[in-house]
Amino acid sequence: VESGTAEPSKMFTVVVLIVALVLLVALDTVKKRRLYPAIPTVSPCYPLVGNVLKFQGQTLEQKFRTLTTIFSTAPRLFKLWLGPVMVVGVTHPELIQKLLNDPNCLEKPFFYDFLNMKHGLISARIDFWKVSRKVLNPTMNVKFLHDAIPVFEKCSRNMVNRMKACPKLEEPIDVLPFTMQCSLEMVCATTMGAEVLEREGSQKFMEDTEEYVVRGIRLTTSY
């Protein structure tokens, strides 16, 4: 008898906890949605999930086009809700300049954590990134870029030759593999020396590096 009465009691407790949790999330969401009312919100925006359904079931290309449409139609800035998380998009040049020059906006947002590269220059904290940037600044000056133009030209010509070798088809082809390999060649040639492209095993190195990049992209897009 005791076990029989305990089961409904446990179920009732679980139901109460679930309802309380849903109410807390709903109240928190309503409170957050009232933040910054002057910033227009992308529509449609639903309770709890926000604008997530706007991207539901879309391919990467479709998601990119959706974001492009949002940015091109917003007058100055907009709010995008990914569940309980608010993302502010800026489209006006003056506002973008203010953000880029504001030290309070230099810290990386939460979704950089999905890259799983805590100390990489792309996703590092601002205290680590600023020191590393000062070290790398001399390599990003105009003289360095001017000296790298022959490398860029060579890599671009190699890409064009590889594209010319493709059979002529009426259907469009995916240019991403060509541009990705060209970009990797430019990075390797300018950081490790132009002769790296001429060494034995360079093609295998490029293929392995490209595979690593593709796996990283797939890992991040899964989120």
Legacy VTK file of the C-alpha trace (Angstrom):
# vtk DataFile Version 3.0
C-alpha trace
ASCII
DATASET POLYDATA
POINTS 223 float
0.000 0.000 0.000
2.825 2.355 0.881
4.602 1.756 -2.421
1.339 2.308 -4.272
0.772 5.690 -2.673
4.416 6.703 -3.098
4.315 6.417 -6.892
1.606 9.080 -7.436
3.378 11.319 -4.944
6.642 11.074 -6.874
4.869 11.692 -10.161
3.127 14.727 -8.708
6.470 16.095 -7.477
8.058 15.591 -10.900
5.136 17.307 -12.646
5.276 20.243 -10.233
9.028 20.617 -10.792
8.609 20.518 -14.572
5.811 23.089 -14.494
7.836 25.328 -12.179
10.866 25.048 -14.466
8.799 25.916 -17.536
7.289 28.906 -15.752
10.715 30.147 -14.655
12.071 29.843 -18.192
8.991 31.584 -19.592
9.225 34.448 -17.085
12.943 34.832 -17.752
12.295 34.876 -21.496
9.545 37.490 -21.173
11.833 39.619 -19.013
14.659 39.387 -21.541
12.368 40.132 -24.490
11.581 43.491 -22.925
15.240 44.505 -23.062
16.166 47.259 -25.497
12.676 47.836 -26.969
14.047 50.432 -29.388
15.980 47.734 -31.278
13.678 46.011 -33.795
13.282 42.250 -33.447
13.449 39.927 -36.432
10.081 38.354 -37.145
8.623 35.853 -36.670
9.738 35.590 -33.050
8.039 32.874 -31.000
7.919 32.355 -27.227
10.813 30.365 -25.723
12.436 29.453 -29.080
12.659 32.991 -30.495
13.779 33.062 -34.137
15.170 29.513 -34.214
12.270 28.224 -36.315
13.217 30.719 -39.020
16.293 28.557 -39.716
14.731 25.173 -38.955
15.271 22.573 -41.673
17.428 24.837 -43.844
20.707 23.909 -45.459
23.861 25.929 -44.785
23.342 27.851 -48.023
19.728 28.613 -47.131
20.722 29.766 -43.640
23.352 32.026 -45.173
20.787 33.514 -47.562
18.340 34.037 -44.701
20.968 35.898 -42.672
21.946 37.907 -45.750
18.322 38.950 -46.218
18.032 39.953 -42.565
21.187 42.073 -42.704
20.268 43.688 -46.026
16.753 44.675 -44.932
17.562 45.929 -41.416
17.944 49.748 -41.368
20.696 50.027 -38.726
20.596 47.126 -36.285
18.301 44.304 -35.172
17.728 41.712 -32.465
17.813 37.990 -33.155
16.702 35.564 -30.436
18.278 32.093 -30.368
16.099 30.688 -27.634
16.922 32.687 -24.483
20.048 34.227 -26.033
19.822 37.634 -27.690
22.122 38.383 -30.618
22.362 41.953 -31.901
23.218 42.451 -35.548
24.658 45.749 -36.779
24.408 46.915 -40.388
25.194 50.640 -40.339
28.872 51.545 -41.037
29.060 54.128 -38.250
27.752 51.665 -35.670
30.133 48.976 -36.909
33.061 51.375 -36.533
32.009 52.204 -32.974
31.825 48.528 -32.082
35.220 47.766 -33.586
36.812 50.612 -31.615
35.041 49.891 -28.324
37.221 47.839 -25.917
34.082 46.457 -24.257
33.128 44.691 -27.491
36.395 42.837 -28.079
35.574 39.748 -26.013
34.428 36.763 -28.069
30.768 35.667 -27.746
29.733 32.283 -26.374
29.460 30.415 -29.692
33.236 30.675 -30.219
33.525 28.014 -27.498
32.192 25.451 -29.973
35.423 25.764 -31.969
37.213 24.081 -29.067
40.320 26.224 -29.650
40.677 28.051 -26.363
44.045 29.645 -27.170
43.684 30.134 -30.912
43.790 33.664 -32.289
40.265 33.217 -33.614
38.693 32.241 -30.293
41.180 33.351 -27.607
40.276 35.601 -24.698
40.979 39.294 -25.134
43.905 39.317 -22.668
45.677 36.555 -24.608
44.617 37.829 -28.017
45.891 41.401 -27.539
49.401 40.231 -26.624
49.560 37.828 -29.569
48.213 40.467 -31.920
50.986 42.885 -30.971
53.543 40.212 -31.821
51.903 39.510 -35.193
51.283 43.143 -36.161
54.678 43.576 -37.912
53.791 40.731 -40.288
50.522 42.398 -41.285
51.890 45.720 -42.506
51.658 47.034 -46.057
55.242 46.075 -46.939
54.661 42.450 -45.986
51.476 42.309 -48.044
53.258 43.936 -50.989
56.020 41.321 -50.812
53.408 38.556 -50.702
51.661 39.656 -53.909
53.765 37.317 -56.123
52.778 34.409 -53.887
49.116 35.377 -54.104
49.386 35.643 -57.875
51.064 32.238 -58.195
48.475 30.518 -56.010
45.652 32.203 -57.917
47.068 31.077 -61.263
47.372 27.518 -59.940
43.733 27.637 -58.901
42.661 28.905 -62.332
44.639 26.129 -64.032
43.012 23.502 -61.831
39.586 24.901 -62.672
40.407 24.892 -66.403
41.235 21.192 -66.150
37.662 20.430 -65.081
35.385 19.038 -67.788
33.074 21.603 -69.294
29.612 20.864 -68.018
26.381 22.760 -68.372
25.648 22.301 -64.680
27.356 24.613 -62.156
30.278 23.247 -60.142
31.246 23.739 -56.520
34.166 26.196 -56.413
34.687 25.843 -52.650
37.329 23.055 -52.931
39.321 25.206 -55.374
39.151 28.388 -53.310
39.866 26.492 -50.087
42.995 24.904 -51.531
44.095 28.265 -52.929
43.642 29.929 -49.536
45.588 27.168 -47.778
48.402 27.472 -50.312
48.564 31.228 -49.718
48.654 30.791 -45.949
51.338 28.102 -46.047
53.465 29.915 -48.615
53.402 33.256 -46.777
53.974 31.796 -43.308
56.400 28.950 -44.045
58.020 30.199 -47.232
57.064 30.098 -50.896
59.204 27.013 -51.487
56.913 24.905 -49.311
54.632 24.409 -52.317
57.476 22.883 -54.317
58.608 20.338 -51.731
57.881 16.642 -51.935
54.692 15.706 -50.124
53.250 19.226 -50.290
50.064 17.974 -51.954
49.514 15.405 -49.186
50.091 18.120 -46.593
47.550 20.389 -48.272
44.974 17.597 -48.458
45.425 16.723 -44.769
45.162 20.386 -43.766
42.038 20.814 -45.870
40.482 17.734 -44.258
41.230 19.172 -40.819
39.543 22.450 -41.749
36.502 20.658 -43.192
36.139 18.559 -40.043
36.310 21.707 -37.946
33.583 23.318 -40.056
31.379 20.240 -39.735
31.921 20.183 -35.979
30.883 23.798 -35.540
27.924 23.636 -37.926
26.503 20.664 -36.007
25.620 23.130 -33.253
LINES 1 224
223 0 1 2 3 4 5 6 7 8 9 10 11 12 13 14 15 16 17 18 19 20 21 22 23 24 25 26 27 28 29 30 31 32 33 34 35 36 37 38 39 40 41 42 43 44 45 46 47 48 49 50 51 52 53 54 55 56 57 58 59 60 61 62 63 64 65 66 67 68 69 70 71 72 73 74 75 76 77 78 79 80 81 82 83 84 85 86 87 88 89 90 91 92 93 94 95 96 97 98 99 100 101 102 103 104 105 106 107 108 109 110 111 112 113 114 115 116 117 118 119 120 121 122 123 124 125 126 127 128 129 130 131 132 133 134 135 136 137 138 139 140 141 142 143 144 145 146 147 148 149 150 151 152 153 154 155 156 157 158 159 160 161 162 163 164 165 166 167 168 169 170 171 172 173 174 175 176 177 178 179 180 181 182 183 184 185 186 187 188 189 190 191 192 193 194 195 196 197 198 199 200 201 202 203 204 205 206 207 208 209 210 211 212 213 214 215 216 217 218 219 220 221 222
